[in-house]
């Protein structure tokens, strides 16, 4: 009996140690940013393509206020409500004291400088595919944005999701560096794929989620319930997206639908970002949307 | 209960029902007016958008006409379009968020931004297609700013 108990204890200990190791933070290789220097002007394009301001600016911010990334917006989900943190260059409340590697690990791996996991409401699972040079440029741009001393607020997440280590397990199951659209047939589609799947994270809203909040990549961009609780985010695969190329590009630039209604809700935020991208990028996103598998 | 009390009770009830019905039809009418107003924007924007996209040939005179129409439509006061009880959920067809009734100053700022944007469009629409394309952007942004803040998803 005592040997049996000892065995159970051993197994339990082993399991605990294994869990601890498996769910620990996984950082980028140290040499990822070696020799890279950021170009703030190029970083501005990454900033708009990545949609940073849509979540990290203050609620209802417009105009230049969208460049003050003081946080505070609320994002309800099945797991609790996430609150966007302050990512201004403020050294105490923001991320002003970080290094480029700290920033890269946060954005591309979801790991804080202290080694804690971020919740995947922050779309690092898509930014993971970004080019390190783009992240270096983005860092240069963001360091020059206005600082703000507003403290970040705690997420309102219940047990067991309140244990950050559980996110480590989630990452083991669902974190992938693979593109959903495996083959990009032309350079334009490849660029569109980078904008849509790596920087722009369209799938975060337009793809349905599974029971643990993971994106169901076999139903990529087929639409999903609106996380705010009302209405649906539309299917944008060729199965249902029947707008012309010109209609799509015009929508990305102005927010006007072919019927001259306008984008509302979070898509209005997205259009404010897309409108700042060059026409060639908007055409690339359009080409990508034509290339994804049609599915209901 | 005697007869006269019943009569009074019925009368009070009738007035209450009628009052609700009047309020309801006022809200209904306002929602229809709002949508009609938006339809006028959409029709004129559609004509301009077709030229901006190159779906129909650019014509300076037509472009100016529709842009001037937008200036005229934007100058129509919508002040009476928003009676109490006409938010989403209170009356059929409304997608107006309750915040619209408590954010007067911000709404006026957004209305002013729309007026500025359509004035810019009116100035640029008659020059050439590129000018028209560029000037449509701020109009879309102004429309979107209000819908983002004050219109619920379908």
Interface residues (C-beta under 8 A of the other chain):
Chain A: X60 X62 X226 X228 X230 X231 X232 X246 X247 X250 X253 X254 X255 X256 X259 X260 X261 X262 X263 X264 X265 X268 X269 X271 X272 X275
Chain B: X41 X42 X43 X45 X46 X49 X52 X53 X54 X55 X106 X136 X137 X139 X140 X141 X143 X144 X145 X147 X148 X149 X151 X152 X153 X154
